[in-house]
Amino acid sequence: MAANAEKRPAPVDSDARLRQPSGIRLVDDVAGSIEDAILAGRMRPGERLTETRLGAELGVSRTTLREALLILQQRGLVRSEPRRGTFVTRLSREDAIDLCRTRALLESYAAFAGFSKMDEERFERMQALIDELAVCNLPTDVPRVIHLDLQFHSLLVDGVDSIGIRELWNSLNGRMSAVILSSIEHHHAETQDLAEFHQVLLDAIRSGDPVVARDAVIAHYIGVERDDSGTLAEIAGVIESMARNADVLAARFR
């Protein structure tokens, strides 16, 4: 028997919010099942996740379920409160703004510093993701929409020569998923709107000007309204300084 195999009790009848785990790697599959339910809106922000019920629905032990919830907590999709339990993450407006600014800082630097690696093959991959995004249907395809968004932006980040930046960017993905889900719900966005939003960014990146690409990434996350103009200029200045210092340090160690 495989080391991670588990003899599971038969699942009880449920409201079908959760797909049954396939058993490929049980704890990851259970985490994926709960993640799908969260991103599809079948588990709402702030909802308490009862271990007994979830274990019965999925037909897994409490130990496996707790390991799966820990994975989701590390991804930022759930939070654990002492003596209260585990809840689906509910981001405040302030949390969402802070997260978007952090993502803007990391991603605009990656796009600016790694711009030389943005070739036509990568542009075509990004365009294909936008085209696929445009034909998704909401709310059924919310998990797919979030996955496509992640793939699109990862192509921007992959060009930067910094493992640390890529790891930090990846660590925000779970909470960014919650931001995207909240944005879709609150603004009643359609996939055509989301596709156009990303098309504007891609067109700016394809301009061939790294400064235009950098500013477009920042605007993508924090907007270009009057109240945001100071933030955009501030982040742009930080990016230029970071890139300049990185070039100086790289030259010293050649």
Secondary structure, DSSP 8 states (H G I E B T S, - for coil): --TT-----------S-S----SSSHHHHHHHHHHHHHHTTSS-TT-EE-HHHHHHHHT--HHHHHHHHHHHHHHTSEEEETTTEEEE----HHHHHHHHHHHHHHHHHHHHHTGGG--HHHHHHHHHHHHHHHT--TTTTHHHHHHHHHHHHHHHHTTSS-HHHHHHHHHTHHHHHHHHHHHHHHHT--HHHHHHHHHHHHHHHTTS-HHHHHHHHHHHHH--SGGGHHHHHHHHHHHHHHHHHHHHHHHHT-
